[in-house]
Amino acid sequence: MAQPLDRSRAERRRQQLQAMGIQPWRLRRESVRAAGATADAAEIGCIVLVPQGCPTRIRDLLARALQAGGPALARIGCVSVESTGMTLLPAATYLLLDAGLESMLATRYPQSARHVLGDPAQLLTAAGKRWLWQALRSIRQQLPAAGDPA
């Protein structure tokens, strides 16, 4: 089958990935916007809120813990926020690495579940890692199974 010469590389790559049944994350986001879907708490299971200026070591530890939790936890979004306020999508559960963020969430989303760690530096201790694993276990039980279309 002859390919038209004016086709861009990106278009060709997109068609190849589509033929293999692979849909890149970027395209998923665009397809959701194109469909006019709105996110609600049922669609977004969990969001991790990390304070602005959190050290790279703690972010890496958090990323490894989420990856180790399986596909449902690996897809959780991490958002870097300031304690002063920011517009967030409503989610069923929030994992907060700063106690200052809890008051902001309590006023906006009082129905959502929250797992709060007082200070991100506590994740470097044994007690902080234990808290993280317990919180992730609780969140994993609340999230839909990886194969579910929800």
C-alpha positions in Angstrom: 0.0 0.0 0.0 1.5 3.3 -1.0 1.7 6.1 1.6 1.1 9.7 0.5 4.2 11.8 0.7 2.7 14.7 2.5 1.8 12.7 5.6 3.7 13.9 8.7 5.8 11.7 10.9 3.4 12.2 13.8 0.4 11.1 11.8 2.2 8.0 10.6 3.3 7.1 14.1 -0.2 7.6 15.4 -1.6 5.3 12.8 1.1 2.7 13.5 0.3 2.8 17.2 -3.4 2.6 16.5 -2.9 -0.5 14.3 -1.0 -2.2 17.2 -3.8 -1.3 19.6 -1.7 1.2 21.6 -3.1 4.6 22.5 -0.6 7.1 23.9 -1.6 9.0 27.1 -1.6 12.3 25.2 -4.2 11.1 22.8 -6.3 9.7 25.6 -6.5 13.1 27.2 -7.4 14.8 23.9 -10.1 12.2 23.1 -11.7 12.8 26.5 -11.8 16.5 25.8 -13.2 16.0 22.3 -15.9 13.8 23.6 -17.0 16.5 26.0 -16.6 14.3 29.1 -16.4 16.0 32.5 -14.5 14.5 35.4 -16.3 13.9 38.6 -15.4 12.2 41.9 -16.5 8.8 40.6 -14.2 9.0 37.6 -11.1 10.2 39.4 -10.3 7.7 42.2 -7.3 9.4 43.8 -5.0 12.4 43.5 -1.7 12.8 45.3 -1.0 16.4 46.4 2.7 17.2 47.0 3.7 20.5 48.4 5.6 22.9 46.2 9.4 22.5 46.6 9.2 18.9 47.8 12.6 17.3 47.5 13.3 15.0 44.6 14.2 12.2 46.9 10.8 12.2 48.4 9.1 12.4 45.0 11.1 9.5 43.8 10.2 7.4 46.8 6.5 8.2 46.3 6.8 7.3 42.6 8.4 4.0 43.3 5.7 3.2 45.9 2.9 4.0 43.5 4.6 1.9 40.8 5.0 -1.1 43.2 1.3 -0.9 44.0 0.2 -2.2 40.6 -1.4 -0.6 37.6 -4.3 1.0 39.5 -1.9 2.9 41.8 0.6 3.6 39.0 -2.0 5.7 37.1 -2.7 8.0 40.1 -1.8 11.6 39.3 0.6 13.6 41.4 0.0 17.3 41.6 2.4 19.9 43.1 0.4 22.6 44.9 0.8 25.6 47.1 -1.0 25.7 50.4 -2.7 29.0 49.5 -5.1 27.4 47.0 -5.5 26.0 43.6 -8.3 24.7 41.5 -8.4 20.9 41.6 -10.6 18.3 40.1 -12.8 16.6 42.7 -11.7 13.1 43.5 -12.9 10.3 45.8 -9.6 10.2 47.7 -6.7 12.5 48.2 -3.2 11.6 49.5 -1.7 14.7 51.1 1.9 15.0 51.9 1.4 18.2 53.9 -1.0 18.9 56.7 -1.4 22.5 55.4 -3.2 21.2 52.3 -5.9 19.5 54.3 -7.7 22.8 55.4 -7.8 23.8 51.7 -9.4 20.5 50.7 -11.8 20.4 53.7 -13.5 23.6 52.6 -13.8 22.7 48.9 -14.4 18.9 49.0 -15.7 17.9 52.4 -17.0 14.6 51.2 -13.7 13.2 49.9 -11.6 10.9 51.9 -8.1 12.2 52.9 -4.9 10.5 54.0 -2.7 13.2 55.5 1.0 13.0 56.4 2.2 16.0 58.5 5.5 16.6 56.8 6.9 15.1 53.6 10.3 14.6 55.3 8.6 11.9 57.5 8.5 9.6 54.4 12.2 9.1 54.9 11.5 7.4 58.3 10.2 3.9 58.9 7.0 5.3 60.4 6.4 7.5 57.4 6.9 4.6 55.0 4.6 2.4 57.0 2.0 5.2 56.8 2.4 5.4 53.1 2.0 1.7 52.5 -1.1 1.6 54.8 -2.6 4.6 52.9 -1.8 3.1 49.5 -3.4 -0.2 50.6 -6.6 1.6 51.6 -6.7 3.6 48.3 -6.0 0.4 46.2 -9.1 -1.2 47.8 -11.2 1.7 47.0 -10.1 2.0 43.3 -11.8 0.0 40.6 -10.0 -3.1 39.3 -7.4 -2.5 36.6 -9.5 -4.3 34.0 -12.7 -2.4 34.7 -13.7 0.3 32.2 -14.5 2.8 34.9 
